[in-house]
């Protein structure tokens, strides 16, 4: 009888050990099953990719911007300084810079907190008859009205650009288009877009915008 009891106890112990081993195997398989949940973190990388896309310059006119980062007119240099200072180094915008200085707007533009500037090129100003341009440059009130009509509050990315926007002058500008093809007020084309400065996004355009009188 004692031998039978001993055998029964031994069998019971063996069964318990077997169950424990099975339980341990189940636990490790649960751990293995849980591991793939860490892959759900991958989609969090998408916003930084979208953010990078929002910094890309576009347009045929960008080819005229210096590529040497040490050049004050390069995209890299412009991104480090406020907008009026940035424009002063860009070879496409020397007439605009002269106009901004004439109007006394350098400090106000440089100190603005987050703006969008539609910046006419030298060729855009050349479309205006020389006598008329000289007259406008000499009239600070008119010049200020024209220049502030090219400025919108907020740093508009290309995704935000299409639509109607209130300018600092008080009037509205309407941007149409998408992707890399935009027009402002139906006439001015964006030839180099999404140029970053320290306090502004700049869209270089091929015509001067005129506010309604």
C-alpha positions in Angstrom: 0.0 0.0 0.0 2.8 2.4 0.9 4.4 1.7 -2.5 1.2 2.5 -4.2 0.7 5.8 -2.2 4.2 6.8 -3.0 3.7 6.1 -6.7 0.4 8.1 -6.6 2.1 11.1 -4.9 5.0 11.0 -7.4 2.6 10.9 -10.3 0.7 13.9 -8.9 4.0 15.9 -8.5 5.0 15.0 -12.0 1.6 16.2 -13.3 2.0 19.5 -11.3 5.4 20.1 -12.8 4.0 19.4 -16.2 1.3 22.0 -15.7 3.8 24.6 -14.5 5.9 24.0 -17.5 2.9 24.5 -19.8 2.0 27.7 -17.9 5.5 29.0 -18.3 5.4 28.3 -22.1 2.0 30.1 -22.3 3.4 33.1 -20.5 6.4 33.4 -22.9 4.1 33.0 -25.9 2.0 35.9 -24.5 5.1 38.0 -24.2 6.0 37.2 -27.8 2.5 38.1 -29.0 2.7 41.5 -27.1 6.0 42.5 -28.8 4.5 43.5 -32.2 2.5 46.3 -30.5 5.7 48.3 -30.4 5.4 48.7 -34.2 2.3 51.0 -33.7 4.8 53.8 -32.8 6.0 54.0 -36.4 3.2 56.3 -37.7 4.3 59.0 -35.3 7.1 59.7 -37.7 4.7 61.0 -40.4 4.2 64.6 -39.0 7.9 65.3 -39.2 7.9 64.2 -42.8 5.0 66.5 -43.6 6.7 69.3 -41.7 9.8 68.7 -43.9 7.6 68.9 -47.0 6.2 72.3 -45.9 9.7 73.7 -46.0 10.4 72.9 -49.6 10.9 75.8 -52.1 9.2 75.6 -55.5 9.0 77.6 -58.8 11.2 78.3 -61.8 12.3 81.6 -60.2 14.1 79.8 -57.4 16.9 79.0 -59.9 18.0 82.6 -59.7 18.6 82.4 -55.9 22.2 81.9 -54.9 23.0 78.4 -53.8 26.1 79.1 -51.8 24.9 79.0 -48.1 27.4 81.8 -47.2 25.7 84.1 -49.7 23.3 86.5 -48.0 20.7 85.9 -50.7 20.7 82.1 -50.4 17.8 80.2 -48.9 20.0 79.1 -46.0 21.1 82.6 -45.1 17.6 84.1 -45.6 16.1 81.6 -43.2 18.4 82.9 -40.4 17.3 86.6 -40.4 14.0 88.5 -40.4 12.2 89.2 -43.7 13.3 92.8 -44.6 17.0 91.9 -43.9 16.6 88.6 -45.8 15.2 90.4 -48.8 18.1 92.8 -48.9 20.5 90.0 -49.8 18.3 88.5 -52.5 19.2 89.6 -56.0 15.6 89.4 -57.2 14.3 91.8 -54.7 16.5 94.9 -54.7 13.8 97.3 -55.9 11.4 96.0 -53.3 14.0 96.6 -50.6 14.5 100.2 -51.8 10.7 100.7 -51.6 10.5 99.2 -48.1 13.3 101.6 -47.0 11.6 104.6 -48.6 8.4 103.7 -46.7 10.2 103.3 -43.4 8.9 99.7 -43.0 12.1 97.9 -42.4 11.8 97.8 -38.6 8.1 97.0 -38.6 8.5 94.1 -41.0 11.5 92.7 -39.2 9.8 92.8 -35.8 6.5 91.3 -37.0 5.7 88.0 -35.4 4.8 85.5 -38.2 3.7 87.0 -41.5 3.5 86.0 -45.2 5.0 88.4 -47.8 4.2 88.4 -51.5 7.4 89.9 -52.7 7.5 91.4 -56.2 10.7 91.0 -58.2 12.7 93.7 -59.8 11.1 92.8 -63.2 7.6 93.1 -61.6 8.4 96.7 -60.6 9.8 97.3 -64.1 6.3 96.6 -65.5 5.3 99.9 -64.0 6.2 103.0 -66.2 9.3 104.6 -64.8 7.6 108.0 -64.2 4.8 106.4 -62.3 7.2 104.2 -60.2 9.3 107.3 -59.3 6.1 109.1 -58.3 5.0 106.2 -56.1 8.4 105.9 -54.4 8.2 109.6 -53.6 4.8 109.3 -52.0 5.2 107.6 -48.6 1.5 107.2 -47.9 0.7 105.6 -51.2 3.9 103.5 -51.1 3.1 102.3 -47.6 -0.4 101.3 -48.7 0.9 99.3 -51.7 3.6 97.5 -49.7 1.5 96.6 -46.7 -1.1 95.2 -49.3 1.6 92.5 -50.0 1.7 91.3 -46.4 -0.6 88.9 -44.6 -0.7 87.9 -41.0 0.4 84.3 -40.3 3.0 82.2 -42.0 1.1 80.5 -44.8 2.4 77.2 -46.0 1.7 76.1 -49.6 -1.2 74.0 -48.2 -2.7 77.2 -46.6 -2.1 79.5 -49.5 -5.2 79.2 -51.7 -8.0 81.4 -50.5 -8.8 84.9 -49.6 -6.5 86.6 -47.0 -6.7 89.9 -45.2 -3.6 92.1 -45.7 -2.0 94.5 -43.3 -3.2 97.3 -45.6 -6.8 96.2 -44.8 -7.8 94.9 -48.2 -8.0 91.3 -49.3 -5.8 89.3 -51.6 -7.1 86.1 -53.3 -4.8 83.3 -54.1 -5.8 80.6 -56.5 -4.1 77.3 -57.5 -2.5 74.4 -55.8 0.7 72.3 -55.7 3.4 74.5 -57.2 1.1 76.7 -59.4 -0.4 79.7 -57.7 -1.7 83.1 -58.8 -2.4 86.1 -56.6 -5.4 88.3 -57.5 -5.6 86.4 -60.8 -2.6 88.1 -62.4 0.6 87.7 -60.3 2.2 84.3 -60.6 4.3 82.9 -57.7 7.7 82.2 -59.3 9.5 81.1 -56.2 7.4 79.9 -53.3 7.7 79.1 -49.6 11.0 80.9 -49.0 11.7 80.8 -45.3 12.9 83.7 -43.2 13.2 84.0 -39.4 9.7 85.5 -39.1 8.0 85.1 -42.5 7.2 82.9 -45.4 7.9 84.6 -48.7 6.3 84.0 -52.0 8.1 85.8 -54.8 5.7 87.1 -57.5 6.1 88.5 -61.0 3.7 91.5 -60.7 3.1 94.3 -58.2 -0.2 94.0 -56.4 -2.3 97.1 -56.3 -4.9 97.7 -53.6 -8.3 98.9 -54.5 -8.6 102.7 -53.9 
